[in-house]
Amino acid sequence: MAFLFSNRGGLAVTLAAHNQKTGAPQAVYLHIPFCTNKCFYCDFNSYVLKDQPVMQYLEALEREMEHTVKANPPGEIKTIFVGGGTPTALKPDEMAYFLRSVKTYFPNWADDIEFSMEANPGTTDAEKLAAMKEGGVNRVSFGVQAFQNDLLTGIGRIHNTDDVYRSLENARKAGLDNLSIDLMFGLPNQTVEMLNESIDKALELDLKHYSIYSLKVEENTLFHTLYQKNQLPLPHEDDELQMYLLLMKRMKEAGYEQYEISNFAKPGFESRHNITYWRNEDYYGLGAGAHGYVGRERHMNIKGINPYVEASRAGLPRLDHFEIGRAEAMEDYLMVGLRMLEGASSSRFHEQFGESMEDVFAKPLGKMLHAGLLERTADGFKLSEQGILFGNDVFAEFIGSISLNS
């Protein structure tokens, strides 16, 4: 069996299609692909900032917003998420320009909108955070990863622990108090004791939300090259399992609800934008390499900066777009929905597809229940405590299962 601790960055790629056309999306994802440097583990669509045509990119992104709302007019927007890359690599004036564009083309914000932006502690000063607050951002997710400077250097991060504390202080002074941090485990040379220390320091911050991901060695990264040469000193699998068990225990004891495999929150502060993905709801996806899902059609944008800029002049900068087949949509529903600790909803499945989840997936559901990896809920199924550790095996049972049952 293969342990499953996280799937950061893969959410938008595996979303299912709905059974029928839906109304206007209520969620917006925007991609800022610039970074001050490339972290050793990162395979996201990001580019080192130096000599990049940043304003040309922001103007192209604005053009894509214009093309998008003409093709699919927005309704009330409930969540906006700005990811990257490192969105806070933008200068304050660039940040203000970008956020004005968002408000111009997606003006109808819900009163309780969740407007999140990813941030690097090494690129967030008081002026930039003030520009973010002024532009409507009300939730910031800082990529901290660890509280040991040696570990940070070893994974290619540009910040240190002093930057973390300074950035959080600046954010609060700017009026931003819905704050989250990312931590990572399974890092090269990381021990269980190091993770425990990072959790101590993270909890001392008393934040609303924490995301804690395991390292995954991806192709086309420096870490993958080192791994292939047997030069990446990763923790033993048993230690990595102990790390995950430790963080679940510590976060629960501190009063945080584990609402998704890798995410913990105080009640009411779950990431509503990410829940959009896990519940298979429509969302706009804009920016170089961004994925979106609107009205039964999934799309992926052109990745390169200059090709994206040029493509936006002619229309929507699509690399690919396609409808999702009904069987694949149903399978994805289970695989994505089960990441939520509340589980996959039978009533929501019936609402989307007009069929019974228990009938469509009778064989794999029965097998996973018998294995003790799934449990029944009042409205569907969820991963058991053991199933959380072996989620990949559970999800794999649903791939191709409809055709096998038919």
Disulfide bonds with the S-S distance in Angstrom:
none
